[in-house]
Amino acid sequence: MHDHLAHAAILMRSKLFVPGSRPELFAKALRSGADAISIDLEDAVLEERKEEARASTATLLDQRAGLVDGIILVVRVNGVSTRHFSADLEAVARPGLAAVNLPKVESPDEIREVGSLLDRLERQRGINRPIGILANIESPRGLRLAAEIAAAHPRIIGLQLGFGDLFEPLGIDRKDAAAVRQVQLAVRLAAGEAGVDAYDGAFASVGDMDGFRAEADHARKLGFKGKSCIHPTQVPVANGTFCPSAEEIAFAKRVVNAWRETELTGRGAIVVDGRMIDRPFVESARGMLLIAQQLEAVG
């Protein structure tokens, strides 16, 4: 397991996509209540508008470099193998960028290559806060190598699922809950092996809020930390789903407090509210309390 960036400090219950070619939408997205905004230079931008989108995104990153409002800025660049990738990374590697989102990752070597490029750009530009890498798992090969991808570099902040690119070429029904859940679990376990977070993919049926909520709820039960949003109406649902309830926080506090007392007595397991508790439960409770602290900090 690598000494990854402090991904636990990154709160991304919701990550709202905005096309880089639509800068008039940037301000609205920043007011949406999303924990993170993901400016897209890839699929949402036509070929002839790539350069324009790149420039608009760089301007936004420069404008927000000194702002501290809790909103995380992510940019989805074009894939490492595309002719746009180098120009994308050069344009967006700025102090305002929290993480670069790499689409269609199929090899740990891609992650290591991007990590080395970011090392150079950060040195050249005096960027003090390391830029993370959010790796998209959205192909059969990427899914098969997901754990290796997740562990490829300390810059990895998490794996993100991409259902459309994974399912459509194979003729898998995006609405087949069994297929969705199998892939969710596989990605979550791969992320867990590497000790990084997992983020659920987008839900394209914007009008089907019940479907979005159900998919997000299942992802949360699997330990995902958030879900992509493609419309502002999905943001509050994601925020609410990936937020610990008051009851969960209260239970976590009881677990941590009881364990602290137990450590003094030397016992290895305890019972809290009728549940047998040992170390994995305690670590989970501590993680939940950390999320609660972050949510309190951002209001």
C-alpha contacts under 8 A as a table, 3 or more apart, distances in Angstrom:
res1	aa1	res2	aa2	distance
1	M	151	A	6.48
1	M	193	E	7.73
1	M	194	A	5.48
1	M	195	G	6.66
2	H	151	A	6.35
2	H	153	H	7.05
2	H	154	P	5.77
2	H	194	A	7.26
2	H	195	G	7.91
3	D	154	P	5.69
4	H	7	H	7.17
4	H	153	H	7.37
4	H	154	P	4.02
4	H	155	R	5.98
4	H	156	I	6.45
4	H	157	I	7.10
4	H	196	V	7.54
5	L	132	G	7.22
5	L	154	P	5.94
5	L	155	R	5.69
5	L	156	I	7.05
5	L	157	I	6.51
6	A	9	A	5.71
6	A	10	I	7.48
6	A	157	I	7.85
7	H	10	I	5.22
7	H	157	I	5.22
7	H	158	G	7.72
7	H	196	V	7.10
7	H	197	D	7.36
8	A	11	L	7.60
9	A	294	Q	7.60
11	L	35	D	6.51
11	L	225	K	7.96
11	L	291	I	7.56
11	L	294	Q	7.27
12	M	15	K	6.17
12	M	35	D	5.19
12	M	36	A	5.84
12	M	72	I	7.80
12	M	225	K	6.79
12	M	226	G	5.63
12	M	227	K	7.84
13	R	34	A	7.78
13	R	35	D	6.28
13	R	225	K	5.90
13	R	226	G	3.80
13	R	227	K	6.19
13	R	238	A	6.04
13	R	239	N	5.27
13	R	242	F	5.51
13	R	243	C	7.47
14	S	34	A	5.29
14	S	35	D	5.43
14	S	36	A	6.26
14	S	226	G	5.58
14	S	227	K	5.41
14	S	228	S	5.91
14	S	229	C	6.47
14	S	235	V	5.83
14	S	238	A	5.45
14	S	239	N	5.83
15	K	34	A	6.00
15	K	35	D	6.19
15	K	36	A	4.50
15	K	37	I	5.37
15	K	38	S	6.27
15	K	226	G	7.64
15	K	227	K	6.52
15	K	228	S	4.86
15	K	229	C	5.72
15	K	235	V	7.76
16	L	29	A	7.18
16	L	34	A	6.27
16	L	36	A	6.36
16	L	37	I	4.90
16	L	38	S	5.78
16	L	228	S	6.09
16	L	229	C	4.64
16	L	230	I	5.77
16	L	231	H	6.94
16	L	232	P	7.10
16	L	235	V	7.22
17	F	37	I	6.18
17	F	38	S	4.76
17	F	39	I	5.95
17	F	40	D	6.54
17	F	228	S	7.31
17	F	229	C	6.24
17	F	230	I	5.28
17	F	231	H	7.62
18	V	22	R	7.29
18	V	25	L	7.14
18	V	26	F	7.11
18	V	29	A	7.31
18	V	37	I	7.27
18	V	38	S	6.18
18	V	39	I	4.98
18	V	40	D	5.91
18	V	230	I	7.57
19	P	22	R	5.46
19	P	23	P	7.74
19	P	39	I	5.76
19	P	40	D	4.76
19	P	41	L	6.64
19	P	44	A	5.49
19	P	45	V	6.34
19	P	53	A	7.79
20	G	23	P	6.29
20	G	39	I	5.39
20	G	40	D	5.22
20	G	41	L	5.47
20	G	44	A	7.86
20	G	45	V	6.90
20	G	53	A	4.47
20	G	54	R	6.76
20	G	56	S	6.62
20	G	57	T	5.94
21	S	41	L	7.72
21	S	45	V	6.17
21	S	49	R	6.67
21	S	50	K	7.55
21	S	52	E	6.56
21	S	53	A	4.29
21	S	54	R	7.97
21	S	56	S	7.23
22	R	25	L	5.72
22	R	26	F	7.37
22	R	53	A	7.59
23	P	26	F	5.21
23	P	56	S	6.30
23	P	57	T	7.72
24	E	27	A	7.00
25	L	28	K	5.34
25	L	29	A	6.19
26	F	29	A	5.15
26	F	30	L	6.26
27	A	30	L	5.09
27	A	31	R	6.44
28	K	31	R	5.15
28	K	32	S	6.28
29	A	32	S	5.03
29	A	33	G	7.98
29	A	34	A	7.65
29	A	37	I	6.94
29	A	232	P	7.31
30	L	33	G	7.10
30	L	34	A	7.31
30	L	37	I	7.00
30	L	71	I	7.53
31	R	34	A	7.76
32	S	232	P	5.94
32	S	235	V	7.24
33	G	235	V	6.87
33	G	236	P	7.28
34	A	37	I	6.75
34	A	71	I	7.38
34	A	235	V	5.77
34	A	236	P	7.71
34	A	239	N	7.54
35	D	70	G	7.18
35	D	71	I	5.34
35	D	72	I	6.29
36	A	71	I	5.36
36	A	72	I	4.35
36	A	73	L	5.80
36	A	74	V	7.00
37	I	71	I	7.22
37	I	72	I	6.26
37	I	73	L	5.22
37	I	74	V	6.04
38	S	73	L	6.17
38	S	74	V	4.53
38	S	75	V	5.19
38	S	76	R	6.57
39	I	57	T	7.04
39	I	73	L	7.70
39	I	74	V	6.32
39	I	75	V	4.72
39	I	76	R	6.17
40	D	43	D	7.29
40	D	44	A	6.30
40	D	45	V	7.29
40	D	75	V	5.92
40	D	76	R	4.84
40	D	77	V	6.71
41	L	44	A	6.75
41	L	45	V	5.82
41	L	50	K	6.66
41	L	53	A	6.42
41	L	54	R	6.78
41	L	75	V	7.27
41	L	76	R	5.82
41	L	77	V	5.19
41	L	78	N	6.25
41	L	88	D	7.83
42	E	45	V	5.77
42	E	76	R	6.47
42	E	77	V	5.73
42	E	78	N	4.78
42	E	79	G	7.81
43	D	46	L	7.51
45	V	49	R	6.34
45	V	50	K	6.27
45	V	53	A	7.39
46	L	49	R	5.37
46	L	50	K	6.56
47	E	50	K	5.60
48	E	51	E	7.59
49	R	52	E	5.27
49	R	53	A	6.12
50	K	53	A	5.17
50	K	54	R	6.13
50	K	84	H	7.85
51	E	54	R	5.06
51	E	55	A	6.32
52	E	55	A	5.24
52	E	56	S	6.31
53	A	56	S	5.18
53	A	57	T	6.13
54	R	57	T	5.22
54	R	58	A	6.22
54	R	88	D	6.38
54	R	91	A	6.48
54	R	92	V	7.63
55	A	58	A	5.13
55	A	59	T	6.27
55	A	91	A	7.21
56	S	59	T	5.16
56	S	60	L	6.38
57	T	60	L	5.11
57	T	61	L	6.28
57	T	92	V	7.10
58	A	61	L	5.13
58	A	62	D	6.24
58	A	91	A	5.81
58	A	92	V	5.51
58	A	94	R	7.80
59	T	62	D	5.17
59	T	63	Q	6.19
60	L	63	Q	5.09
60	L	64	R	6.27
61	L	64	R	5.27
61	L	65	A	5.90
61	L	73	L	7.86
61	L	92	V	7.32
61	L	94	R	6.69
61	L	95	P	7.40
61	L	96	G	4.76
61	L	97	L	6.36
62	D	65	A	5.24
62	D	94	R	7.12
62	D	95	P	7.50
62	D	96	G	6.26
63	Q	66	G	7.62
63	Q	96	G	7.98
64	R	67	L	5.19
64	R	96	G	5.75
65	A	94	R	7.71
65	A	95	P	5.41
65	A	96	G	3.88
65	A	97	L	7.70
66	G	96	G	7.25
68	V	71	I	7.64
69	D	298	V	7.69
70	G	298	V	6.06
72	I	97	L	7.86
72	I	98	A	6.12
73	L	96	G	7.02
73	L	97	L	5.50
73	L	98	A	5.48
73	L	99	A	7.00
74	V	97	L	6.18
74	V	98	A	5.85
74	V	99	A	4.96
74	V	100	V	5.68
74	V	101	N	6.57
75	V	92	V	7.45
75	V	97	L	7.52
75	V	99	A	6.80
75	V	100	V	5.14
75	V	101	N	5.71
76	R	100	V	6.04
76	R	101	N	4.34
76	R	102	L	6.04
76	R	103	P	6.98
77	V	85	F	6.56
77	V	88	D	5.97
77	V	89	L	7.15
77	V	100	V	7.00
77	V	101	N	6.33
77	V	102	L	6.14
77	V	103	P	7.21
78	N	82	T	6.48
78	N	84	H	6.06
78	N	85	F	5.22
78	N	88	D	7.09
78	N	102	L	7.26
78	N	103	P	6.80
79	G	82	T	5.41
79	G	84	H	7.79
79	G	85	F	5.96
79	G	102	L	6.32
79	G	103	P	5.54
79	G	104	K	6.75
79	G	105	V	7.73
80	V	85	F	5.43
80	V	86	S	7.79
80	V	102	L	7.69
80	V	110	E	6.92
81	S	85	F	7.17
82	T	85	F	5.67
83	R	86	S	7.21
84	H	87	A	5.67
84	H	88	D	6.07
85	F	88	D	5.03
85	F	89	L	6.22
86	S	89	L	5.31
86	S	90	E	6.17
87	A	90	E	5.12
87	A	91	A	6.09
88	D	91	A	5.18
88	D	92	V	6.25
89	L	92	V	5.32
89	L	93	A	5.82
90	E	93	A	5.82
90	E	121	L	7.59
91	A	94	R	7.70
92	V	97	L	6.97
93	A	97	L	6.58
93	A	118	L	7.30
93	A	121	L	6.77
93	A	122	E	7.39
93	A	131	I	7.69
94	R	97	L	5.65
94	R	122	E	7.99
94	R	125	R	7.67
94	R	127	I	6.95
95	P	98	A	7.88
95	P	127	I	5.62
95	P	128	N	7.62
95	P	129	R	7.16
97	L	100	V	7.41
97	L	131	I	6.54
98	A	130	P	7.78
98	A	131	I	5.34
98	A	132	G	6.16
99	A	131	I	5.07
99	A	132	G	4.19
99	A	133	I	5.27
99	A	134	L	6.48
100	V	131	I	7.05
100	V	132	G	6.26
100	V	133	I	5.08
100	V	134	L	6.13
101	N	133	I	5.95
101	N	134	L	4.61
101	N	135	A	5.93
101	N	136	N	7.08
102	L	105	V	6.50
102	L	133	I	7.10
102	L	134	L	6.23
102	L	135	A	5.08
102	L	136	N	5.90
103	P	135	A	6.64
103	P	136	N	4.98
103	P	137	I	7.59
103	P	138	E	7.71
104	K	135	A	7.91
104	K	136	N	5.64
104	K	137	I	6.12
104	K	138	E	5.46
104	K	139	S	6.48
104	K	142	G	7.15
105	V	110	E	7.01
105	V	111	I	7.90
105	V	135	A	6.36
105	V	136	N	5.88
105	V	137	I	6.20
105	V	138	E	7.48
105	V	139	S	7.95
105	V	142	G	5.87
105	V	149	I	7.86
106	E	110	E	7.53
106	E	137	I	7.74
106	E	139	S	7.34
106	E	141	R	5.77
106	E	142	G	4.22
106	E	143	L	7.99
106	E	145	L	7.09
106	E	149	I	7.75
107	S	110	E	5.53
107	S	111	I	7.22
107	S	142	G	6.87
107	S	145	L	6.94
107	S	148	E	7.89
107	S	149	I	6.20
108	P	111	I	5.19
108	P	112	R	6.40
108	P	145	L	7.92
108	P	148	E	6.04
108	P	149	I	4.42
108	P	150	A	7.78
108	P	151	A	7.92
108	P	152	A	5.24
109	D	112	R	5.02
109	D	113	E	6.07
109	D	152	A	7.54
110	E	113	E	5.10
110	E	114	V	6.28
111	I	114	V	5.21
111	I	115	G	6.04
111	I	133	I	7.95
111	I	149	I	7.01
111	I	152	A	6.30
111	I	153	H	6.65
112	R	115	G	4.93
112	R	116	S	6.24
112	R	152	A	6.38
112	R	153	H	6.08
113	E	116	S	5.29
113	E	117	L	6.37
114	V	117	L	5.02
114	V	118	L	6.12
115	G	118	L	5.16
115	G	119	D	6.21
115	G	153	H	6.90
115	G	155	R	6.84
116	S	119	D	4.98
116	S	120	R	6.48
117	L	120	R	5.25
117	L	121	L	6.26
118	L	121	L	5.01
118	L	122	E	5.89
118	L	131	I	7.35
119	D	122	E	5.39
119	D	123	R	6.33
120	R	123	R	5.24
120	R	124	Q	6.18
121	L	124	Q	5.09
121	L	125	R	6.03
122	E	125	R	5.21
122	E	126	G	5.66
122	E	127	I	4.74
122	E	128	N	7.31
122	E	130	P	7.57
123	R	126	G	5.33
123	R	127	I	6.70
127	I	130	P	7.12
130	P	155	R	7.61
131	I	155	R	7.03
132	G	155	R	4.73
132	G	156	I	5.81
132	G	157	I	5.84
133	I	155	R	5.46
133	I	156	I	4.62
133	I	157	I	5.81
133	I	158	G	7.38
134	L	156	I	5.96
134	L	157	I	5.66
134	L	158	G	5.26
134	L	159	L	5.90
134	L	160	Q	6.74
135	A	149	I	7.76
135	A	150	A	7.55
135	A	156	I	7.25
135	A	158	G	6.51
135	A	159	L	4.98
135	A	160	Q	5.98
136	N	159	L	5.87
136	N	160	Q	4.70
136	N	161	L	5.79
136	N	162	G	6.36
137	I	142	G	5.37
137	I	143	L	5.82
137	I	146	A	6.84
137	I	159	L	6.64
137	I	160	Q	5.98
137	I	161	L	5.12
137	I	162	G	5.97
137	I	187	V	7.71
138	E	142	G	6.35
138	E	143	L	6.92
138	E	161	L	6.17
138	E	162	G	4.62
138	E	163	F	6.30
138	E	164	G	7.61
138	E	165	D	5.49
138	E	166	L	4.53
139	S	142	G	5.04
139	S	143	L	6.10
139	S	165	D	6.61
139	S	166	L	4.66
140	P	143	L	5.14
140	P	144	R	6.21
140	P	166	L	6.75
141	R	144	R	5.03
141	R	145	L	6.23
142	G	145	L	5.21
142	G	146	A	5.59
142	G	149	I	7.91
143	L	146	A	4.93
143	L	186	A	7.70
143	L	187	V	7.07
145	L	148	E	5.42
145	L	149	I	6.16
146	A	149	I	5.00
146	A	150	A	6.06
146	A	159	L	8.00
146	A	187	V	6.79
146	A	190	A	5.67
146	A	191	A	7.49
147	A	150	A	5.06
147	A	151	A	6.30
147	A	189	L	7.91
147	A	190	A	4.20
147	A	191	A	6.12
147	A	193	E	6.34
147	A	194	A	6.27
148	E	151	A	5.20
148	E	152	A	5.96
148	E	194	A	7.81
149	I	152	A	5.12
150	A	153	H	7.51
150	A	156	I	6.46
150	A	158	G	6.89
150	A	159	L	6.58
150	A	190	A	7.13
150	A	191	A	5.96
150	A	194	A	5.69
150	A	196	V	7.07
151	A	154	P	7.48
151	A	156	I	7.48
151	A	194	A	4.95
151	A	195	G	7.95
152	A	156	I	7.65
153	H	156	I	5.88
156	I	159	L	7.93
156	I	196	V	7.34
157	I	196	V	6.05
157	I	197	D	6.57
158	G	191	A	6.83
158	G	196	V	5.15
158	G	197	D	4.51
158	G	198	A	5.34
158	G	199	Y	7.11
159	L	187	V	7.29
159	L	191	A	6.31
159	L	196	V	7.55
159	L	197	D	6.50
159	L	198	A	4.89
159	L	199	Y	6.20
160	Q	198	A	5.88
160	Q	199	Y	4.66
160	Q	200	D	5.92
160	Q	201	G	6.38
161	L	184	Q	7.50
161	L	187	V	7.31
161	L	198	A	7.90
161	L	199	Y	6.44
161	L	200	D	5.27
161	L	201	G	4.58
162	G	165	D	6.14
162	G	166	L	6.40
162	G	200	D	7.78
162	G	201	G	5.02
162	G	202	A	7.00
163	F	166	L	5.12
163	F	167	F	5.76
163	F	174	R	7.13
163	F	180	V	7.84
163	F	201	G	6.22
163	F	202	A	7.31
164	G	167	F	5.43
164	G	168	E	5.63
164	G	174	R	7.32
165	D	168	E	5.89
165	D	169	P	6.87
166	L	169	P	6.82
166	L	170	L	7.32
167	F	170	L	5.42
167	F	171	G	6.18
167	F	172	I	4.88
167	F	173	D	6.92
167	F	174	R	6.50
168	E	171	G	5.17
168	E	172	I	6.10
168	E	173	D	7.57
168	E	174	R	7.65
169	P	172	I	7.84
172	I	176	D	7.78
172	I	179	A	7.84
173	D	176	D	5.36
174	R	177	A	7.87
174	R	179	A	7.92
174	R	180	V	7.20
175	K	180	V	7.67
176	D	179	A	5.52
176	D	180	V	6.37
177	A	180	V	5.03
177	A	181	R	6.00
178	A	181	R	5.24
178	A	182	Q	6.17
179	A	182	Q	5.24
179	A	183	V	6.38
180	V	183	V	5.39
180	V	184	Q	6.13
181	R	184	Q	4.92
181	R	185	L	6.15
181	R	218	H	7.78
182	Q	185	L	5.32
182	Q	186	A	6.27
183	V	186	A	5.03
183	V	187	V	6.18
184	Q	187	V	5.35
184	Q	188	R	6.10
184	Q	200	D	7.34
184	Q	219	A	6.89
184	Q	222	L	7.79
185	L	188	R	5.01
185	L	189	L	6.10
185	L	222	L	6.71
186	A	189	L	5.28
186	A	190	A	6.23
187	V	190	A	5.04
187	V	191	A	6.14
187	V	198	A	7.05
188	R	191	A	5.17
188	R	192	G	6.04
188	R	197	D	7.79
188	R	198	A	5.68
188	R	222	L	7.06
188	R	223	G	7.19
188	R	224	F	6.83
189	L	192	G	4.85
189	L	193	E	6.13
190	A	193	E	5.17
190	A	194	A	6.66
191	A	194	A	5.29
191	A	195	G	6.07
191	A	196	V	5.18
191	A	197	D	5.90
191	A	198	A	5.94
192	G	195	G	4.83
192	G	196	V	6.02
192	G	197	D	7.09
193	E	196	V	7.88
197	D	224	F	6.90
197	D	225	K	6.57
198	A	223	G	7.70
198	A	224	F	5.04
198	A	225	K	6.12
198	A	226	G	7.64
199	Y	224	F	5.45
199	Y	225	K	5.67
199	Y	226	G	5.03
199	Y	227	K	5.49
199	Y	228	S	7.45
200	D	216	A	7.43
200	D	219	A	6.60
200	D	224	F	6.63
200	D	225	K	7.92
200	D	226	G	6.12
200	D	227	K	4.42
200	D	228	S	6.31
201	G	227	K	5.82
201	G	228	S	5.28
202	A	227	K	6.77
202	A	228	S	4.72
202	A	229	C	5.69
202	A	230	I	6.62
203	F	206	V	7.09
203	F	212	F	6.13
203	F	228	S	7.66
203	F	229	C	7.13
203	F	230	I	7.42
204	A	230	I	7.16
205	S	208	D	5.47
205	S	212	F	7.91
206	V	209	M	6.80
206	V	230	I	7.64
206	V	231	H	6.85
206	V	234	Q	7.66
208	D	211	G	5.37
208	D	212	F	6.46
209	M	212	F	5.01
209	M	213	R	6.05
209	M	234	Q	7.33
210	D	213	R	5.06
210	D	214	A	6.10
211	G	214	A	5.15
211	G	215	E	6.19
212	F	215	E	5.31
212	F	216	A	6.09
212	F	234	Q	7.59
213	R	216	A	5.12
213	R	217	D	5.93
213	R	237	V	6.52
213	R	238	A	7.50
213	R	241	T	7.58
214	A	217	D	5.06
214	A	218	H	6.28
215	E	218	H	5.28
215	E	219	A	6.27
216	A	219	A	5.02
216	A	220	R	6.15
216	A	226	G	7.83
216	A	227	K	6.66
216	A	238	A	6.76
216	A	241	T	6.69
216	A	242	F	7.98
217	D	220	R	5.11
217	D	221	K	6.37
217	D	241	T	6.09
217	D	242	F	7.91
218	H	221	K	5.05
218	H	222	L	6.45
219	A	222	L	5.08
219	A	223	G	6.53
219	A	224	F	5.37
220	R	223	G	5.08
220	R	224	F	5.00
220	R	225	K	6.72
220	R	226	G	7.44
220	R	241	T	7.08
220	R	242	F	6.10
221	K	224	F	7.40
224	F	227	K	7.97
225	K	242	F	6.32
226	G	238	A	6.82
226	G	239	N	7.86
226	G	242	F	5.94
227	K	238	A	6.32
229	C	232	P	7.17
229	C	234	Q	5.78
229	C	235	V	6.27
229	C	238	A	7.88
230	I	234	Q	7.33
231	H	234	Q	5.70
231	H	235	V	7.30
232	P	235	V	5.32
232	P	236	P	7.95
233	T	236	P	6.76
233	T	237	V	7.74
234	Q	237	V	5.47
234	Q	238	A	6.35
235	V	238	A	5.22
235	V	239	N	6.13
236	P	239	N	4.97
236	P	240	G	6.01
237	V	240	G	5.19
237	V	241	T	6.03
238	A	241	T	5.10
238	A	242	F	6.15
239	N	242	F	5.60
239	N	243	C	6.17
240	G	243	C	5.30
243	C	291	I	7.98
243	C	292	A	7.88
244	P	248	E	5.98
244	P	249	I	6.40
244	P	288	M	7.00
244	P	291	I	7.83
244	P	292	A	6.99
245	S	248	E	5.13
245	S	249	I	6.27
246	A	249	I	5.17
246	A	250	A	6.13
247	E	250	A	5.12
247	E	251	F	6.18
248	E	251	F	5.14
248	E	252	A	6.10
249	I	252	A	5.03
249	I	253	K	6.23
249	I	288	M	6.93
249	I	289	L	6.47
249	I	292	A	7.33
250	A	253	K	5.18
250	A	254	R	6.39
251	F	254	R	5.06
251	F	255	V	6.21
252	A	255	V	5.04
252	A	256	V	6.20
252	A	282	V	7.91
252	A	285	A	4.59
252	A	286	R	7.04
252	A	288	M	7.03
252	A	289	L	6.83
253	K	256	V	5.21
253	K	257	N	6.04
253	K	285	A	7.30
253	K	289	L	7.38
254	R	257	N	5.21
254	R	258	A	5.95
254	R	272	V	7.32
255	V	258	A	5.22
255	V	259	W	6.02
255	V	272	V	6.45
255	V	277	I	7.66
255	V	282	V	6.44
255	V	285	A	6.84
256	V	259	W	5.13
256	V	260	R	6.15
256	V	282	V	6.15
256	V	285	A	6.73
256	V	286	R	6.87
257	N	260	R	5.15
257	N	261	E	6.57
258	A	261	E	5.24
258	A	262	T	6.21
258	A	270	I	7.68
258	A	272	V	7.65
259	W	262	T	4.77
259	W	263	E	6.12
259	W	270	I	7.26
259	W	282	V	7.29
260	R	263	E	5.34
260	R	264	L	6.91
261	E	264	L	5.40
261	E	265	T	6.89
262	T	265	T	5.14
262	T	266	G	6.16
262	T	267	R	5.77
262	T	268	G	7.49
262	T	269	A	7.88
262	T	270	I	7.35
263	E	266	G	5.08
263	E	267	R	6.53
263	E	268	G	7.71
267	R	270	I	7.63
268	G	278	D	6.62
268	G	279	R	7.91
269	A	276	M	6.94
269	A	277	I	5.62
269	A	278	D	4.71
269	A	279	R	7.63
270	I	276	M	5.85
270	I	277	I	5.16
270	I	278	D	6.61
271	V	274	G	5.77
271	V	275	R	5.23
271	V	276	M	4.54
271	V	277	I	5.66
272	V	275	R	5.25
272	V	276	M	6.63
272	V	277	I	6.78
277	I	281	F	5.88
277	I	282	V	7.22
278	D	281	F	5.69
278	D	282	V	6.48
279	R	282	V	4.97
279	R	283	E	6.27
280	P	283	E	5.19
280	P	284	S	6.26
281	F	284	S	5.06
281	F	285	A	6.15
282	V	285	A	5.00
282	V	286	R	6.18
283	E	286	R	5.09
283	E	287	G	6.22
284	S	287	G	5.08
284	S	288	M	6.29
285	A	288	M	5.09
285	A	289	L	6.30
286	R	289	L	5.13
286	R	290	L	6.26
287	G	290	L	5.06
287	G	291	I	6.42
288	M	291	I	5.13
288	M	292	A	6.26
289	L	292	A	4.89
289	L	293	Q	6.18
290	L	293	Q	5.08
290	L	294	Q	6.30
291	I	294	Q	5.04
291	I	295	L	6.19
292	A	295	L	5.12
292	A	296	E	6.20
293	Q	296	E	5.07
293	Q	297	A	6.14
294	Q	297	A	4.97
294	Q	298	V	6.36
295	L	298	V	5.31
295	L	299	G	6.08
296	E	299	G	5.06
